[in-house]
Amino acid sequence: MLISNAYAQTAGATSDAGGGLMGFLPIILMFVVMYFLMIRPQTKKAKEHQKMVGELQKGDEIVTQGGIAGRIAKVGENYLSVEVAEGKDGPVTLQIQKNAVAALLPKGTLKNL
């Protein structure tokens, strides 16, 4: 005959129920490590950025995410007016979103640039 017979396995070869939980332990451990190495620091950094953006006021010197440095001339609810240069008709101002602020510079930094 070309096809051999298939027989069922005996009852003595069954595994215990705890083996299934031990199989998931590396996956659970991977998610815990990923939380502490990636997710938690990212949320902490986002909270610090939101706090910094909420405390912006007129006269602060900032750098945007695009690399533009300037002094805040006016603070709105969602937007800022930033003086970036002195023109012959007065200061050149840009309107930017508050969330586009990357860093708050120490006072007097723009004079040194």
C-alpha positions as CSV (number, residue, x, y, z in Angstrom):
1,M,0.0,0.0,0.0
2,L,1.3,3.5,-0.8
3,I,-0.2,5.4,2.2
4,S,0.7,4.4,5.7
5,N,-1.8,4.4,8.6
6,A,-1.9,7.4,11.0
7,Y,-2.3,6.6,14.7
8,A,-3.4,8.9,17.5
9,Q,-0.9,9.8,20.2
10,T,-1.2,8.2,23.6
11,A,-2.5,10.0,26.6
12,G,0.9,10.1,28.4
13,A,2.3,12.7,26.0
14,T,0.0,15.6,27.0
15,S,1.6,18.8,28.4
16,D,0.6,20.6,31.6
17,A,-1.6,23.8,31.6
18,G,1.2,26.0,33.0
19,G,3.3,25.6,29.8
20,G,0.9,28.0,28.0
21,L,1.5,30.8,30.4
22,M,5.3,30.3,30.3
23,G,5.1,30.7,26.5
24,F,3.6,34.2,26.9
25,L,6.1,35.3,29.5
26,P,8.7,36.5,27.0
27,I,6.1,38.6,25.1
28,I,4.8,40.2,28.3
29,L,8.3,40.9,29.4
30,M,9.1,42.5,26.0
31,F,6.1,44.9,26.4
32,V,7.1,45.9,29.9
33,V,10.7,46.7,28.8
34,M,9.3,48.6,25.8
35,Y,7.1,50.7,28.1
36,F,10.0,51.7,30.3
37,L,12.5,52.4,27.5
38,M,10.3,54.0,24.9
39,I,6.8,55.0,25.9
40,R,7.3,56.4,29.4
41,P,10.2,58.8,28.4
42,Q,8.3,60.0,25.3
43,T,5.2,60.9,27.4
44,K,7.4,62.7,30.0
45,K,9.1,64.7,27.2
46,A,5.7,65.6,25.8
47,K,4.4,66.8,29.2
48,E,7.5,69.0,29.6
49,H,7.0,70.5,26.1
50,Q,3.3,71.3,26.9
51,K,4.3,73.0,30.1
52,M,7.0,75.1,28.4
53,V,4.5,76.1,25.6
54,G,1.9,77.0,28.2
55,E,4.4,79.3,30.1
56,L,5.5,81.3,27.0
57,Q,5.1,85.1,27.4
58,K,5.9,88.3,25.6
59,G,9.7,89.0,25.4
60,D,10.8,85.4,25.6
61,E,13.4,84.3,23.1
62,I,12.6,81.1,21.3
63,V,13.7,78.7,18.5
64,T,11.1,77.1,16.3
65,Q,11.2,73.5,15.1
66,G,12.3,74.9,11.7
67,G,15.3,76.6,13.3
68,I,14.1,80.2,13.2
69,A,15.2,82.2,16.3
70,G,13.2,85.2,17.5
71,R,11.6,87.1,20.3
72,I,7.9,86.8,21.1
73,A,6.0,90.0,20.4
74,K,2.5,88.8,21.0
75,V,0.9,85.7,22.6
76,G,-2.4,84.4,21.4
77,E,-4.4,81.4,22.3
78,N,-2.9,79.1,19.6
79,Y,-0.5,81.4,17.8
80,L,2.5,83.6,18.5
81,S,3.9,86.7,16.8
82,V,7.7,86.3,16.7
83,E,10.0,89.2,15.8
84,V,12.8,87.6,13.7
85,A,14.6,90.7,12.3
86,E,14.7,94.5,12.2
87,G,13.5,95.9,8.9
88,K,13.5,99.5,7.6
89,D,9.8,99.8,8.3
90,G,9.9,98.1,11.7
91,P,10.4,94.6,13.0
92,V,9.7,91.6,10.8
93,T,7.2,89.3,12.5
94,L,6.1,85.8,11.8
95,Q,2.9,84.1,13.0
96,I,3.6,80.6,14.2
97,Q,1.7,78.0,16.1
98,K,2.6,77.6,19.8
99,N,3.4,73.9,19.3
100,A,6.1,74.8,16.7
101,V,8.3,76.2,19.5
102,A,11.2,73.8,20.0
103,A,13.2,75.5,22.8
104,L,13.1,78.5,25.1
105,L,16.4,80.4,25.0
106,P,18.0,82.2,27.9
107,K,17.6,86.0,27.9
108,G,20.1,87.9,25.7
109,T,20.9,84.9,23.4
110,L,19.7,86.7,20.3
111,K,22.1,89.6,20.8
112,N,25.0,87.1,20.7
113,L,23.9,85.5,17.5
